[in-house]
Amino acid sequence: MPRSLVLLLACLLPLSAPAADRYRLDPVHTRVLFAVEHAGFSQALGTVSGSEGVLEFDPDDWSGARLEVVVPVARLDLGNDKWNQATLARNLLDGQRYPQARFVSTRIEPVDARNARVHGLLTLRGVTREVVLDVHLNAVARHPLPPFRRTAGFSATASVQRSDFGIDAWQSVIGNRVELRIEAEAVRDDDARAPEATDPAPAADDDTHAAAEAATRLSPQPESRP
């Protein structure tokens, strides 16, 4: 083989290497749970649903993963309307001026095949600080329910100091340390097309089909986007 052709192939091969898959968070099946001390008596628990974002991910190489997430803080729920209003008030989260939080990864530190530490920048209440997520990969597979899209599922934990973000009111009642737990599902972007021949939808009997159809009818639908 001519030397010039060998050099050309050597240059092109890295360009043809498969890139990480692109996923989008499923806002229906992604939720952030937070816990913060309440006057020393208990841990107040709240959740935020409806997060959206983009993930570029190759399960065989975590180091190249990228994540960007928007969390609708104004939708937090502590199980009580007065608590919700107080938490979103100007002296705490200031939900009217800062209705969203944003996390953008900056570095991925693989631990093993299913775990990694995701370093990134969290912007909350207009302040940006570095935060580290301990992330566990639950599964990457074709979802068993229609439309059988390839899905990645993760669990993650982190902790932040609310004072780092300028949220320092009610220190005698509200703890400074906030524990976060995140459950997330993300759907691969290109799975709007038909399943590949090499990765077919699983066969199902009549009972499974009936259950799948019922689940599809009963499952909450994602909110429409502007």
Secondary structure, DSSP 8 states (H G I E B T S, - for coil): --HHHHHHHHHHHHHHS---EEEEE-GGG-EEEEEEEETTTEEEEEEEE--EEEEEE-TT-GGG-EEEEEE-GGG-B-SSHHHHHHHTSTTTT-TTT---EEEEEEEEEEEETTEEEEEEEEEETTEEEEEEEEEEEEEEEE-SSTT--EEEEEEEEEEEEGGGGT--S-TTTEEEEEEEEEEEEEEEGGGGS---TTS------HHHHHHHHHHHHHS-------
